[in-house]
């Protein structure tokens, strides 16, 4: 008896959102999507009951825009467990260790979906338990322990209570994603990322220090510069004794990379333009319909064929590696942690950042302060150390982006073989070629594998460059890429849905 027969009773009983039996009207899809987004924003503002220590350490701070969670809330883990489970399944599926035919076998499809949910639950536990019980990342409040259990030392029970809240939040975001995928527009993961990044972008544009923001936004800063009010933070006075001297060396530096955010603004606009342009670059394969005479179409093979979603997998892998490093440092301490493995230093918010060792070189470049040693940045590291870290990050993202793009294409039925079957089953053929699946597959093999690798590597390169130059609101380059690309795809999906609503015959033709 194989693993399928053993696990089938469990996997088939995993709760699932029921698929709609018929066509869901576009307005109803929008209603479901809006409702889930409102619930998501609400949950990201529901803080953990029993959490003390000022909200704890945000160990995923630099990946927060990608993981789409909220520090110290029931959405602490965000989409991290879902993404990590997807990485495991893609690796197992790519190595053909599961033996599941998700294309043609309905039973295997049910087993795959159940296995994915089970792995998500496992990842919630593997990520949430160390956060709560190891390293003091989410400290328990002794006052809550006193009020609930009559003893300030009963913080262990409070930690179990916090973990239960985190577990419920992880399960909720799993099924919220499933609701949007089946009843809404786009994917839940993509929409949650857009929501988080949009908040950061808007905050980076209009936030004001006077009402609690850590740094003045772009518009208030430039307004302060225009009216001559230096006190709003246009130029740090401590770094430039000549108040308002923008043409000084420190003034130009702050104007470009500091509070002026000129480079960040240019980088943000450039990423928007490049991604939109790359989404429009495509090779179109002509198609004709064998059922409807004269009906023709085109199958687009986009430059970013696998989309930028594989970047989530790459960054999630990096986030898990950094999480492992912080767990080891918290458990072993500075004296017990081998120097070659990692050296850490407390930064703002009490979060320890790697300053040397293996985990330092594996840490991604977050902003210009991580690498511009020639202007005094870089955290005191030598130039060769910074260049080595940049090289590792660039290699990791470019090669990882290409590899995960290939995995994504093969596991989501976007490869030449699966796409050829879809085209053939829809009654379409390539003019001038025999109506045969293998013929269509050979034509697609000329474009899809090459474009997948090039697109994955290009997205990885753009993500690293955006991080190095900085963006508005401190959004990570990967988060910005994801937001622009997902928004563009949602726009295309909305346009397609509206076309189907206006012309129901199109739905019958394309399924």
C-alpha positions as CSV (number, residue, x, y, z in Angstrom):
1,X,0.0,0.0,0.0
2,X,1.4,3.3,-1.1
3,X,1.4,6.7,0.7
4,X,-1.7,7.7,-1.3
5,X,-3.8,5.0,0.2
6,X,-2.5,5.7,3.7
7,X,-2.9,9.4,3.6
8,X,-6.2,9.5,1.5
9,X,-8.6,9.3,4.5
10,X,-6.9,12.3,6.1
11,X,-6.2,14.4,3.0
12,X,-9.7,14.0,1.6
13,X,-11.3,15.2,4.8
14,X,-9.4,18.5,4.9
15,X,-11.9,21.3,5.0
16,X,-12.2,23.1,1.7
17,X,-14.2,26.0,0.2
18,X,-16.8,24.7,-2.1
19,X,-16.4,25.7,-5.7
20,X,-19.2,27.6,-7.4
21,X,-21.4,25.3,-9.4
22,X,-22.0,27.7,-12.2
23,X,-20.8,31.1,-13.4
24,X,-20.3,33.7,-10.7
25,X,-21.4,37.2,-11.8
26,X,-18.7,39.8,-11.9
27,X,-20.3,42.0,-9.3
28,X,-20.5,39.1,-6.9
29,X,-16.8,38.3,-7.4
30,X,-16.0,41.9,-6.6
31,X,-18.2,41.7,-3.5
32,X,-16.4,38.6,-2.3
33,X,-13.0,40.1,-3.0
34,X,-13.8,43.4,-1.2
35,X,-15.3,41.5,1.8
36,X,-12.2,39.3,2.2
37,X,-9.9,42.4,1.9
38,X,-11.9,44.2,4.6
39,X,-11.6,41.2,6.8
40,X,-7.8,41.0,6.1
41,X,-7.3,44.7,7.1
42,X,-9.3,44.1,10.2
43,X,-7.3,41.1,11.3
44,X,-4.0,42.9,10.7
45,X,-5.1,45.4,13.4
46,X,-6.2,42.7,15.9
47,X,-3.2,42.5,18.2
48,X,-2.3,39.3,20.1
49,X,-3.9,39.1,23.5
50,X,-1.2,38.6,26.1
51,X,1.6,40.1,24.1
52,X,4.0,42.3,26.1
53,X,7.4,43.9,25.6
54,X,6.1,46.7,23.3
55,X,4.9,44.3,20.6
56,X,8.0,42.1,20.4
57,X,10.6,42.0,17.6
58,X,9.6,42.0,14.0
59,X,12.1,39.4,12.8
60,X,10.4,39.4,9.3
61,X,10.6,43.2,9.1
62,X,12.5,43.4,5.8
63,X,10.2,40.7,4.3
64,X,7.0,42.1,5.8
65,X,5.7,43.6,2.5
66,X,6.1,40.2,0.8
67,X,4.7,38.0,3.6
68,X,1.7,40.3,3.9
69,X,1.3,40.1,7.7
70,X,1.1,42.3,10.7
71,X,3.7,42.4,13.4
72,X,2.2,41.4,16.8
73,X,-1.3,40.7,15.3
74,X,-3.2,37.5,14.6
75,X,-1.7,37.9,11.1
76,X,1.8,37.6,12.5
77,X,2.8,34.9,10.0
78,X,1.0,36.3,7.0
79,X,1.2,34.2,3.8
80,X,4.6,32.8,4.9
81,X,3.3,29.2,5.8
82,X,1.4,29.1,2.5
83,X,4.5,30.1,0.5
84,X,6.8,27.8,2.3
85,X,4.4,24.8,1.8
86,X,4.3,25.7,-1.9
87,X,8.1,25.6,-2.0
88,X,8.2,22.1,-0.4
89,X,5.5,20.8,-2.8
90,X,7.2,22.3,-5.8
91,X,10.5,20.7,-4.9
92,X,8.8,17.3,-4.3
93,X,6.7,17.6,-7.4
94,X,9.7,18.7,-9.5
95,X,11.6,15.7,-8.4
96,X,8.6,13.5,-9.1
97,X,8.6,12.1,-5.6
98,X,4.9,12.5,-5.0
99,X,3.7,10.5,-8.0
100,X,0.6,12.8,-8.4
101,X,-1.0,13.5,-11.8
102,X,-2.7,16.8,-11.1
103,X,-3.6,17.3,-14.8
104,X,-5.7,14.3,-15.6
105,X,-6.5,12.4,-12.4
106,X,-9.2,14.0,-10.2
107,X,-8.3,11.8,-7.2
108,X,-4.7,13.1,-7.4
109,X,-6.0,16.7,-7.6
110,X,-7.9,16.2,-4.3
111,X,-4.9,14.6,-2.7
112,X,-2.6,17.4,-3.8
113,X,-5.0,20.1,-2.4
114,X,-5.3,18.2,0.9
115,X,-1.6,17.7,1.1
116,X,-1.0,21.4,0.5
117,X,-3.4,22.4,3.4
118,X,-1.8,19.8,5.7
119,X,1.7,21.2,4.9
120,X,0.4,24.8,5.6
121,X,-0.8,23.7,9.1
122,X,2.6,22.1,9.7
123,X,4.5,25.2,8.6
124,X,2.2,27.4,10.9
125,X,3.4,25.3,13.8
126,X,7.1,25.2,12.7
127,X,7.2,29.0,12.3
128,X,4.8,30.1,15.0
129,X,6.2,27.9,17.9
130,X,9.8,29.2,17.7
131,X,8.5,32.8,17.5
132,X,6.5,32.4,20.7
133,X,8.7,30.1,22.8
134,X,12.2,30.7,21.5
135,X,14.3,33.8,21.5
136,X,11.8,36.1,23.2
137,X,10.5,37.5,19.8
138,X,6.9,37.6,21.1
139,X,7.2,38.0,24.9
140,X,4.3,37.3,27.1
141,X,2.8,39.9,29.4
142,X,3.2,39.0,33.1
143,X,0.2,41.2,34.0
144,X,-2.0,39.0,31.7
145,X,-0.7,35.9,33.4
146,X,-1.5,37.4,36.8
147,X,-5.1,38.3,35.8
148,X,-5.8,35.0,34.0
149,X,-3.9,32.4,36.0
150,X,-3.2,34.2,39.3
151,X,0.6,34.2,38.9
152,X,3.0,36.5,37.1
153,X,5.2,33.5,36.4
154,X,2.5,31.6,34.4
155,X,3.7,33.2,31.2
156,X,4.1,29.8,29.6
157,X,0.3,29.5,29.5
158,X,0.0,32.9,28.0
159,X,2.5,31.9,25.3
160,X,0.3,29.0,24.4
161,X,-2.7,31.3,24.2
162,X,-0.8,33.6,21.8
163,X,0.3,30.7,19.7
164,X,-3.4,29.6,19.5
165,X,-4.2,33.1,18.1
166,X,-1.4,32.9,15.6
167,X,-2.5,29.4,14.5
168,X,-6.1,30.6,14.0
169,X,-4.8,33.6,12.0
170,X,-2.7,31.3,9.8
171,X,-5.7,29.1,9.1
172,X,-8.0,32.1,8.4
173,X,-5.6,33.5,5.8
174,X,-5.3,30.1,4.2
175,X,-9.1,29.9,3.6
176,X,-9.4,33.6,2.8
177,X,-7.0,32.9,-0.1
178,X,-9.1,30.0,-1.2
179,X,-12.3,32.0,-1.1
180,X,-10.8,34.7,-3.4
181,X,-9.3,32.1,-5.7
182,X,-12.7,30.4,-6.2
183,X,-15.3,33.1,-5.7
184,X,-13.3,36.4,-6.2
185,X,-11.0,38.2,-8.6
186,X,-7.3,37.2,-8.8
187,X,-5.6,35.3,-6.0
188,X,-5.8,36.0,-2.3
189,X,-2.0,35.9,-1.9
190,X,-1.6,38.5,-4.6
191,X,-4.3,40.8,-3.2
192,X,-2.8,40.6,0.3
193,X,0.6,41.6,-1.0
194,X,-0.9,44.5,-2.9
195,X,-2.8,45.7,0.2
196,X,0.4,45.7,2.4
197,X,2.6,47.3,-0.2
198,X,0.0,49.9,-1.1
199,X,-0.2,50.9,2.6
200,X,3.6,51.4,2.6
201,X,3.6,53.4,-0.6
202,X,0.9,55.7,0.5
203,X,2.6,56.2,3.9
204,X,5.9,56.9,2.2
205,X,4.2,59.6,0.1
206,X,1.9,61.5,2.6
207,X,3.0,60.4,6.2
208,X,3.7,63.3,8.6
209,X,6.0,63.0,11.6
210,X,3.8,65.2,13.7
211,X,1.1,62.5,13.8
212,X,3.3,59.6,14.7
213,X,5.2,58.6,11.5
214,X,8.8,57.5,12.0
215,X,9.8,59.6,8.9
216,X,8.1,62.3,7.0
217,X,6.7,61.2,3.7
218,X,7.9,62.5,0.3
219,X,5.2,65.2,-0.2
220,X,5.5,66.7,3.4
221,X,9.3,66.7,3.1
222,X,9.3,68.6,-0.2
223,X,6.6,70.9,1.0
224,X,8.8,71.7,4.0
225,X,11.8,72.3,1.7
226,X,9.7,74.7,-0.5
227,X,8.5,76.8,2.4
228,X,11.9,76.7,4.2
229,X,10.7,74.8,7.3
230,X,13.7,72.6,7.9
231,X,12.3,71.3,11.2
232,X,10.0,68.9,9.4
233,X,13.0,66.8,8.5
234,X,13.9,67.7,5.0
235,X,17.6,67.7,6.0
236,X,19.0,66.3,9.2
237,X,20.5,69.4,11.0
238,X,22.9,67.1,13.0
239,X,24.6,66.0,9.8
240,X,24.8,69.5,8.2
241,X,25.6,72.5,10.4
242,X,24.7,74.8,7.4
243,X,21.0,74.6,7.9
244,X,19.3,74.5,4.5
245,X,22.5,74.2,2.5
246,X,21.2,71.7,0.0
247,X,24.3,72.1,-2.3
248,X,26.7,70.9,0.4
249,X,28.0,67.4,0.2
250,X,25.8,66.1,3.0
251,X,22.9,68.1,1.7
252,X,23.1,66.5,-1.8
253,X,23.5,63.1,-0.2
254,X,20.4,63.6,1.9
255,X,18.5,65.0,-1.1
256,X,19.3,62.0,-3.2
257,X,19.4,59.1,-0.8
258,X,18.0,60.5,2.5
259,X,14.9,62.4,3.3
260,X,14.7,64.0,-0.2
261,X,14.2,60.5,-1.6
262,X,14.9,61.5,-5.2
263,X,16.6,58.2,-6.1
264,X,13.8,56.3,-4.3
265,X,11.2,58.2,-6.4
266,X,13.0,57.6,-9.6
267,X,13.5,53.9,-8.8
268,X,9.8,53.4,-7.9
269,X,8.7,55.0,-11.2
270,X,11.3,53.1,-13.2
271,X,10.1,49.8,-11.7
272,X,6.5,50.6,-12.6
273,X,7.5,51.5,-16.2
274,X,9.8,48.5,-16.7
275,X,7.3,45.9,-15.3
276,X,4.4,47.3,-17.3
277,X,6.6,47.3,-20.5
278,X,7.9,43.8,-19.8
279,X,4.3,42.5,-19.3
280,X,3.4,43.9,-22.7
281,X,6.4,42.3,-24.5
282,X,5.3,38.9,-25.9
283,X,5.5,36.4,-28.7
284,X,2.1,35.8,-30.1
285,X,1.4,32.4,-31.7
286,X,-1.5,32.5,-34.2
287,X,-4.4,30.1,-33.6
288,X,-7.5,29.2,-35.5
289,X,-10.7,27.6,-34.3
290,X,-11.6,24.3,-35.9
291,X,-15.2,24.5,-34.7
292,X,-16.0,28.1,-35.8
293,X,-14.9,28.9,-39.3
294,X,-13.0,32.1,-39.6
295,X,-12.5,32.4,-35.8
296,X,-8.9,33.2,-35.0
297,X,-6.9,34.1,-32.0
298,X,-3.4,34.4,-30.6
299,X,-1.6,32.6,-27.7
300,X,0.7,35.2,-26.0
301,X,4.0,34.0,-24.6
302,X,4.9,36.9,-22.4
303,X,8.5,37.9,-21.5
304,X,7.6,37.4,-17.8
305,X,5.8,34.2,-18.6
306,X,5.9,32.8,-15.1
307,X,4.8,36.2,-13.6
308,X,6.8,37.5,-10.7
309,X,5.1,35.2,-8.2
310,X,8.1,32.8,-8.1
311,X,9.9,35.7,-6.5
312,X,7.8,35.2,-3.4
313,X,9.2,31.7,-3.2
314,X,12.8,33.0,-3.4
315,X,12.4,35.7,-0.8
316,X,10.5,33.4,1.5
317,X,13.4,31.0,1.3
318,X,15.7,33.8,2.3
319,X,13.3,34.9,5.1
320,X,13.4,31.4,6.5
321,X,17.2,31.3,6.4
322,X,17.4,34.6,8.3
323,X,14.7,33.4,10.8
324,X,16.9,30.3,11.4
325,X,19.9,32.5,12.1
326,X,18.1,34.7,14.6
327,X,16.7,31.6,16.4
328,X,20.2,30.1,16.7
329,X,21.6,33.4,17.9
330,X,18.8,33.8,20.5
331,X,19.4,30.3,21.8
332,X,23.2,30.1,21.7
333,X,24.0,33.8,22.5
334,X,26.9,35.8,21.3
335,X,29.4,33.6,23.1
336,X,28.0,30.3,21.9
337,X,27.4,31.3,18.3
338,X,30.3,30.5,16.0
339,X,31.7,33.6,14.4
340,X,31.9,32.0,11.0
341,X,28.2,31.2,11.2
342,X,26.9,34.6,12.2
343,X,27.7,37.7,14.2
344,X,24.7,39.9,15.3
345,X,24.2,43.4,16.6
346,X,21.1,44.9,18.1
347,X,19.5,47.5,15.8
348,X,16.4,49.6,16.1
349,X,13.4,47.9,17.7
350,X,15.6,45.4,19.5
351,X,15.9,43.3,16.3
352,X,19.3,41.7,15.9
353,X,20.9,42.1,12.5
354,X,23.7,40.0,11.1
355,X,27.0,41.9,10.8
356,X,29.3,39.0,9.9
357,X,29.5,35.3,9.2
358,X,27.5,33.1,6.8
359,X,24.1,34.6,7.7
360,X,25.4,38.1,6.9
361,X,26.4,37.1,3.4
362,X,23.1,35.3,2.9
363,X,21.1,38.3,4.0
364,X,19.5,40.3,1.1
365,X,20.4,43.9,0.4
366,X,17.5,46.0,1.8
367,X,18.4,49.6,1.0
368,X,21.3,51.9,0.1
369,X,22.5,52.0,3.7
370,X,23.4,48.3,3.4
371,X,26.1,48.7,0.7
372,X,27.1,52.3,-0.1
373,X,30.4,52.1,1.8
374,X,31.8,55.1,-0.2
375,X,29.4,57.5,1.6
376,X,29.9,56.0,5.0
377,X,27.1,53.4,4.9
378,X,27.5,49.6,5.0
379,X,27.5,49.2,8.8
380,X,31.2,49.3,9.1
381,X,31.9,46.3,6.8
382,X,34.8,46.3,4.4
383,X,34.2,47.0,0.8
384,X,35.1,43.4,-0.3
385,X,32.6,42.1,2.2
386,X,29.8,44.3,0.9
387,X,30.7,43.4,-2.7
388,X,30.6,39.7,-1.8
389,X,27.2,40.1,-0.2
390,X,25.9,41.9,-3.2
391,X,27.2,39.2,-5.5
392,X,25.6,36.4,-3.4
393,X,22.3,38.2,-3.2
394,X,22.3,38.9,-7.0
395,X,23.3,35.3,-7.8
396,X,20.7,33.9,-5.4
397,X,17.9,36.1,-6.9
398,X,18.8,35.6,-10.6
399,X,19.5,31.9,-10.5
400,X,16.7,31.3,-7.9
401,X,14.3,33.3,-9.9
402,X,15.0,31.2,-13.0
403,X,14.8,27.9,-11.2
404,X,11.6,28.7,-9.3
405,X,10.1,30.1,-12.5
406,X,10.6,26.7,-14.2
407,X,9.1,24.9,-11.2
408,X,6.2,27.4,-11.2
409,X,5.5,26.8,-14.9
410,X,5.6,23.0,-14.6
411,X,3.5,22.7,-11.5
412,X,0.8,25.2,-12.6
413,X,0.2,23.5,-15.9
414,X,1.8,26.3,-17.9
415,X,4.5,24.2,-19.5
416,X,4.6,23.3,-23.3
417,X,2.9,19.9,-22.8
418,X,0.0,21.1,-20.6
419,X,-0.5,24.2,-22.6
420,X,-0.6,22.2,-25.9
421,X,-3.3,20.0,-24.4
422,X,-5.3,23.0,-23.3
423,X,-5.1,24.5,-26.8
424,X,-6.0,21.3,-28.5
425,X,-8.9,20.6,-26.2
426,X,-10.4,24.0,-26.8
427,X,-10.6,23.3,-30.5
428,X,-7.8,25.6,-31.5
429,X,-4.9,24.8,-33.9
430,X,-1.9,26.5,-35.3
431,X,-2.5,27.4,-39.0
432,X,-0.2,25.6,-41.4
433,X,0.5,22.7,-38.9
434,X,-1.2,19.4,-38.5
435,X,-3.9,19.3,-35.8
436,X,-2.0,17.3,-33.3
437,X,-1.0,17.9,-29.7
438,X,2.6,16.9,-30.2
439,X,2.9,19.4,-33.1
440,X,1.6,22.2,-30.9
441,X,3.9,21.2,-28.1
442,X,7.0,21.3,-30.4
443,X,6.1,24.9,-31.4
444,X,5.6,26.0,-27.8
445,X,8.9,24.4,-26.8
446,X,10.7,26.9,-29.0
447,X,9.5,29.8,-26.8
448,X,8.2,28.8,-23.3
449,X,11.3,27.3,-21.7
450,X,13.6,30.1,-22.9
451,X,11.2,32.9,-22.0
452,X,10.6,31.3,-18.6
453,X,14.3,31.4,-17.7
454,X,15.0,34.9,-19.1
455,X,11.9,36.3,-17.4
456,X,12.7,34.7,-14.0
457,X,16.3,36.0,-14.2
458,X,15.1,39.5,-15.2
459,X,12.7,39.8,-12.4
460,X,15.4,38.7,-9.9
461,X,17.8,41.3,-11.3
462,X,15.1,44.0,-11.0
463,X,14.3,43.1,-7.4
464,X,18.0,43.4,-6.3
465,X,18.5,46.7,-8.1
466,X,15.3,48.2,-6.6
467,X,16.5,47.2,-3.1
468,X,19.9,48.6,-3.7
469,X,18.6,52.0,-4.8
470,X,15.6,52.2,-2.4
471,X,11.9,52.8,-3.0
472,X,9.2,55.1,-1.7
473,X,8.0,54.0,1.8
474,X,10.8,51.5,2.2
475,X,9.0,48.9,0.1
476,X,11.2,46.1,-0.9
477,X,12.1,45.8,-4.5
478,X,10.4,42.4,-4.7
479,X,7.3,43.7,-3.0
480,X,7.1,46.6,-5.5
481,X,7.6,44.2,-8.5
482,X,4.9,41.9,-7.1
483,X,2.5,44.8,-6.6
484,X,2.9,46.2,-10.1
485,X,2.7,42.8,-11.9
486,X,-0.2,41.5,-9.8
487,X,-2.1,44.7,-10.3
488,X,-1.5,44.5,-14.1
489,X,-2.8,40.9,-14.2
490,X,-5.9,41.8,-12.1
491,X,-6.6,44.6,-14.6
492,X,-6.4,42.1,-17.4
493,X,-8.6,39.6,-15.5
494,X,-11.2,42.3,-14.8
495,X,-11.2,43.3,-18.5
496,X,-11.7,39.6,-19.5
497,X,-14.5,39.2,-16.9
498,X,-16.3,42.3,-18.3
499,X,-15.9,40.9,-21.8
500,X,-17.5,37.6,-20.7
501,X,-20.4,39.5,-19.1
502,X,-21.0,41.5,-22.2
503,X,-20.7,38.6,-24.6
504,X,-21.8,35.3,-22.9
505,X,-20.9,33.4,-26.2
506,X,-17.2,34.1,-25.5
507,X,-17.5,32.2,-22.2
508,X,-18.8,29.1,-24.1
509,X,-16.0,29.4,-26.6
510,X,-13.1,29.8,-24.1
511,X,-14.7,27.9,-21.2
